Amino acid sequence: MQNKVLITGGAGFIGSNLADYLLRCDYDVSIFDNFVREGTKSNADWLIQKYPLMKIITGDVRNEKDMLMAVKDKDIVIHLAAQVAVTTSVIDPRTDFDINALGTFNLLEAVRKNDRKPIVIFASTNKVYGGMENVKIIEKKSRYAYENLQLGVSEKEPLDFHSPYGCSKGAADQYIRDYERIYDIPTVVFRQSCIYGPRQFGVEDQGWVAWFIIALTLGKKITVYGDGKQVRDILYVEDLVRLFDIAIRKIKISRGKIYNVGGGFKNTISVWHEFGPILTKLFGRKIPVNFSDWRPGDQKVFISDIRYVEKELGWKPKFGVTDGIEKLFFWVQNHKSLFKNFI
């Protein structure tokens, strides 16, 4: 019998890639989305063209009844639906809270009230660690670096929610963890770093790898917030969706656990001084850039220490930075028509 999977935010960037992967692995997948975000309708159309029998549920995580109906009879729930931008959370913290914190609570309550106890996997964020002001940073020619955390930030790093987004996702992160302890629901938390890849409709305040490529393809100007030496570990989306499948198959190991998930120290890049030259080569021209003030809660460095998830689940990234960026670049070039609303 096929495992029945619900993916909230299933028409989003990660959700659509995950649905595609799990459907190829013979899961019975339903996607749940409110279809507000740019690109979700085209992602859903793409999935339906490939999988005409796939189920689509239009709903909102803020609606308790929607959640109760959506999780009914499901074996696995993967919770990706979220307000995803720090800047948006600063402008409108209530909506951010309602979607990320209350929406996650609604989902957990729907699962708790269900006759089944489905596996729940939650996409959290590295923002739960805050600005990490106590961690010493050194400045190099093209990037910042940790002075001592050579392999990155482990799960033992103290939580320090910073920005409304960090608070809402952090609260959800802890609720997910505690429902495993209190209600015996098999939950897993992925504290994700920067994810990128095809079907990502990145915008200026979220999805920066894709946004730079999309903006340059459309002839738009690039603005870098901060000095461009900020470093992130980036993870190609195909590596991430493979990990979701592994966590499901190895739920006896993964349940109740929190994992830092990203490209790790081998897949790091600075936001402009190292990414810029790659883009210059791909586009074959000099790229002008504007610089602006730092954004609230922006870490100078974030690198995930992924040794824990590697050890426990036997997973590691397969796609390097250059290969992954090239794949995303060519996908955007071949799908320019999808970005007509960005003009």
Buried (B, 14 or more C-beta within 10 A) or exposed (E): EEBBBBBBBBBBBBBBBBBBBBBEBEBBBBBBBBBEBEBBEBBBEBBEEEBEEBEBBEBBBBBBEBBBEBBBEBBBBBBBBBBBBBBBBBEEBEBBBBBBBBBBBBBBBBBBEBEEBBBBBBBBBBBBBBBBEEBEBEEEEBBBBBEEBEBBBEBEBEEBBBBBBBBBBBBBBBBBBBBBEEEEBBBBBBBBBBBBBBBBBBBBBBBBBBBBBBBBBEEBEBEBBBBBBBBBBBBBBBBBBBBBBBBBEBBEBBBBBBBBBBBBBEBBBBBBBBBBEBBEEBBEEEBEEEEEEEBBBBBBBBBBBBBBBBEBBEBBBEBBBEEBBBBBBEBBEEBEEBBEEBE
